[in-house]
Each structure stands twice: as structure tokens, then as C-alpha cells.
Amino acid sequence: MYKGNILDVEGIKVGQVEDKEALTGCTVVICEKGAVCGVDIRGSAPGTRETDLLNPINLVDKVHAVVLSGGSAFGLDASSGVMKYLEENNIGFDVGVTKVPIVASAVLFDLHVGNYKIRPDFDMGYKACKQASDQILNQGNYGAGCGATCGKINGTEYATKTGIGSYSIKLENGLVVAALVAANPFGDIYEDGKIIAGALDFDKKNFINTYEQMKKKEKLNGFSINNTTIGIVATNAKINKAEATKVSQMAHNGYAKAILPIHTMYDGDTIFTIATGKIECDISLLGTMAAEAVQKSIINAVKNSESVKGIPSYKDIFKNV
């Protein structure tokens, strides 16, 4: 059955855990048999793990999980819990004495939204794995999207709530290209050329247009790294690590279609691409499909989000439209 999200890629499970009081969480994508993986980082304030390993010139070409997490650099700890779970289940790179799980991850900054003393940790990563499913995927205020916001040029007080979203595309030949994105950008989010989430005016009724306000400001307000959009493209295409890296590069066009401004000095934008190796595919087509899946995942993240602690969501802002 077509689900319209990343779970349409056979062999993938997703687990999510969040703390709705602290407003943070983590999302784990598990590939028990391993998946070819590439990555491309465009933002200038990233927080990541094992991305050097994904360079096409390096040895290991498959990962067993990718983690998206809140908590800024503290959230990288969730990956250790994922490693523990995978090792217990005999999943990983065989080194003789044991199997070492290859777990890549990226984090976003949500410390300013909820309780900064509570971050995704070892236990949360482990729990997310235990809850992983290939049938159910929650979108909005779940996992890494729990504390995600956008449009923060005037601070979080005037931002819009976002979250985590997913979308998939399936062709007649069986090729599936999907994405899962936790949208937490500095900029505004657009659909069909119109802002659907972003920086609000002081009455919190209208969007101010971040890009236009940037033109008028000599200096921007707020903490410079309280942003970052992180995501995963997943496909059943048969590609190598270099090709997966190229797909990640092209998938960033989906960020650019949905977010303005994007890839700023205030963001750590990262996209992983994982491939299970079933269907032959043209890389140019694959990358273009990935960009579409990323763009629509971001829009789904916005439309599935719920307001929290005075930060309005799309549903509230457009409830009378």
C-alpha cells in the first residue's frame, strides 16, 4: 500500500521519540541490511556525526541508521543509544569480534524553545529504535521536529512552529524516491510562491518576509546558530556512494524551493541520501525527484505542525482562510 512517505522504501523503519514538555526529540531511520549513503552539507553551522566516513573515497559504503535530532550538539548523544540497540540485534559492519553499527547523524538547534536542560540522549535514541516501524510515520511535532520553528530573524517569539515531514514519489517501474525532513530554518517557508510559515509581525497576524527585512537591517538579531534544516532522502535505486552524494547535492534544490533565505551562515543545512539498491535509475532523474520529495516534505512538516508555548502553527495562522 502506497503511504506517501519515506516508509514506501522497502527495508526502512522509522522510530521517533520526543519530550513534549522540553520540546525536543529524535528521529531514527534504520536500514537493518545496510544502505549506501552519501551526504551534502550546505549550511555554515552544522552539527553532524560520521559524515567524513561518507566521503566517496573512504572505506565504508553503507550505513545502518541515520539519526535526526534536536538538542544541538548535545543531541548527537542519541546516536550512541542507536548503536547499542543495533549491536544488540547483530546489525552492523562485521569486524570479527562484533558488528559495529554505522550510524550517521545531524542535529538542529531547539534549545531556546523548550527546556534546554533536557536534550535527546542515549536513552532516547535507544527507545526510538525499539519503537521503529515500517507502517506508521507521525508528522509534525514528533521526533526531531518537536521543537522545530522557522522565521527567526526577530527571535523565537515571532517565529512559526514547524516540525518533521515526509513525502514520496513512486514511478511505474517501481522506483521510489522519498524524503524525511525536520524543518528548522532561519528563513521563511513557501508553497507556490507564498509564505506559509515564517517570521511574524509584532501582532503575530501577518508574515513580515525575512528576506525583505534582511535588506533593511545592518545587523541581524538573535543567536546566530538557532536554526538548521536536516533531512534524509531514501530510495530503492541502485547507486554507489558517489552517486548518493550527488543526489544529496541535488536534493538541496528542494530546500531552496521551499525556504528563503536558505543555506545561510545561521543554518547547518544537511541532507543524507540512503539507497537500498533495487532499481536501476538515471542519476539526473533521481536527484530531481529527490528535490521534489524534499520540498514537499518541508511543506508537510509545516501543515502537520501544532502550536506550542505561544508559537503559532500553520493551522492557527490560516484557520480562517
N, C-alpha and C positions, 0 to 999 in steps of 0.2 A: 504494500500500500504506500502510495506517494504521500510523504509527510510535509514536504515543502520546507524542510530544514536540513541541517547537517547530518541527521540520522538517516537520511536517504543513501548515504555512502555506507555500503555493507562493510562490516568489520570494525565499526566505530561505536564506542559508547561514550556518553557524556554524563558526568556527575557534578552536581553543584551543591554547595553549602554556603549559607550566608547567616550573618548575625544582624537581624533587622533592627536591633536597638543600637548597636555600634555602627550600623550601615557600612558593612564591608563583607567580602566573601571571596570565594574562589570557584573557578570552573575548570574541570579536568576533562580533557579529551583523551581517551585511552584507545590505543591500537595494539591489541594483545599480540598479534602476529608481526608487529613492526610495520612501519610505513616510511617510505622515502620522504625526506623532509628538507626543505630549504627555507630561508628567511631573508627578509629585507627590512632594514631599519631606516626610516626617513626622518623621524623627529630627532631633535637635538638634546633631549633629556630622557633617554631610555633607561629602563631597569630590566635586565634580562639575565638568563642563565643558559649555558651550553650553546650559545649562538656561534661561537668560534668553531665548535665541533661541526656545525652545519656548513661551513665553507666547503665548496666542492672539491678542494684539493686535499681535504683531511679524510681520515680513515673511515670512520663510522658513517654509514649512509642511511641508517634507519633509526627512528625514534619509537618509543613505546608509549609515550604520553606527551602531551603539551598542556601546560598549565597557564591559565589566565587568572590573575589575582589582583585584588585590591591591596591596600596596606603599604604602598610604596615599596622601598627596598626590603622592608620587614616581611612583606608578603612572599618573598622568594622562599621563605622557610616552608611554605606549604608543599613545595616540590619534594622535600625530604620525606614527608608523610606519604606522598605518592610513590616514591622509590621503595619505601618499606612495604607498602601494600603489594606492589608488583613483584618484589623479590619473594615475598611470602607465597605468591602464586606462580613462582617459577617462570616469570616473564622478564626477559632482558637479553643483553649481549653475553653470550657464553664465554667465560674466561677460565673454564676448567673447574675451579673450586666453587664457583657460584655463577649466577647470571646477574649481570649489572644492568639494571633498567636505565635506558637513555631517556631522560626527562628534560625537555626544553621548557622554558617559561618566560613570561613577560608580565610586568606589573604596571598598575596605574596608581595614581595618587588620589586617595579619597580620605586622607587623614583629617581634613578640615570639615568634613560633612557630619560625621557621627562622633564616636568616642575613639580618639586617636590612640588610646592605650590598648585597645583591642584590635588585633590585626590577624589576618589569615596566618595560621601556623601549622606545625607538623600535624596536629590532631585534626585540623580542619581539612587538610589535604588528604589524609588517610580516610576520613569519613566520606569525603566526596567520592573517592574511589569505591567505597563499599556501596554507595547509593547509585553508582553509574548504571545507566540504562541505554538500551538501543531502541527504545519505544517511546519514551516520554522526554520532552525537552521544554522546560519553562523559559519564557522570555520576559524581559522587563527587569524588575527589581530582584533578580536572582543572581547567585554566584558572584562573579567579578563585576556584574552590573549593579549590585545592590546599592553602592554609594556613588554611582557614576552621574555626572552632570555635564552640562555644556554651556557655553556663552559666559565666560567668567572674567571678561575684561573689567567689570566693575565689582568683582568679588562674587563669592558664592551666594551672597544674599540676593543677588539679582540674576542668578543662573536658572536654568530649566533642568528638571530631572530627566535623565535618560536611563539607560540600562544595558542589557545584553540582548542581542537579536540575531536571528538566523534566517537564511533563505537558501533554496537550492534550485538548480535547473537540471532537467533531465532530457536528453535527446533520444531520438528513436533508436539509435544504435546502442543504447544502454549507457552512454557516457553520463556521469553525474558530476556536477561541479557545485559545491555548496560553500557557505561561509558561516562563521560564528564570530560576532564582533561585540566587544564591550566598548561602547562609545562614551568617551570622557574627554572631549576635545576642548581646547581653549576657545575655538571658534563656534559659529552657528551651524545648525544642521538644516539642509534644504531638501525639498521634494518638488520637482517640476519648477525649479527656479524660485520657489517661495520658502521663506524661513518657517520651519515647523517647530523648532526648538532653538533657544539661544539666549543671548543677553537681553534682559528685560529693562524697561524704563523704570523710573522710581515709583510709579504706581503699580508696577507688575502687571500691566494690562497689554502692553504692546512691546514688540521687539525693536531694539534700537539699531540693529545692524552693526555687528562688531567691526567689520572691515571699514565701514564708513567712519565709525568713531575712531578707529586707529589712525585714520588720515588727519584727524583733528587734534590728536594728542601728541605731545612731545615725549611723554613717558607713560608707560602702562602701569596700572595699579596691580596690587596683589602679589602673591608668592609666585615666582616665575616657573615652577615646575608642578603646579597643581592640576595637571592635565594628563593627556595621553590616551590615544585610541589604540587598542590592541586586538588582534584578530587572527583567525585561523581559516585558511581555505582548505577544504578537503575534497578529494576527488578519487574516483576509481580508475583514473588514467594511468597508463604505463609510461612513467617518465623516470629520469635519473635525477640526482641531487642538483646538478647544474640547471636542469630544466625546471625543477621545482623552485629554485632560486629566481629564475626568470619569471615564472608565474607570480611569485610574491611581488616582484617589481611591478609587473603589470597590474596586479590587484590593487596597488596603491592608487590607481586611477579611480577606483571605486570610492576611496576616501575623498579624493579631490572632487568627485561629482556630488558628494553628499555634504561635505564640510568646507566652510570658508571662514577664515583662513585655515590652512592645513599645513602640516609639516613645519611648524614654526619653531623658534628657539624655546618656546614654552611647552612643547609637546615631545613625547617619546615614541611616536607612532611606529608600530611594528606589525608585520604580517608574516606568519608562518604558512607554508603550504605543505600538506601531507598527502601522499598518494599511495593507494593500495595496489596499484599495478595490474589492472584487469583489462582495460580498453586502450587500444592504440588511438592516439589523438594528435592533431596538429597543435603545436605549442601556441601559435598566434591565436587560434580559436580558444584554446584553453585559458589563456591569460585574459582574453576579452570577456569570456564567460565569468571568470573569477572576479573581474572588476564589477560586473553587474551584480553578482551574488553579494559582494561586499557592500556595494551601495545600498541594496535593498535590505540587507541585514541591519544596517545602521538605521534606516527608516523604521524597520520593525522594532528595533530597540527603543526608539522614541515612542512609537504608538502603543507599545505594550507596557510602558512605564507607569508608575503610580507616584503621586505626590508624597513627599516626606518632609517633616520638620520645617514647614513653611516654604519649601522649594516646590513650585508648581510643576505639574506634568502636562504633556500634550493634551491629555483628556480634559484637564481643567481649563486650560487656556482656550481650547476650541470647542468647549461643551455647548456653546450657544450658536455655533457656526453651522 
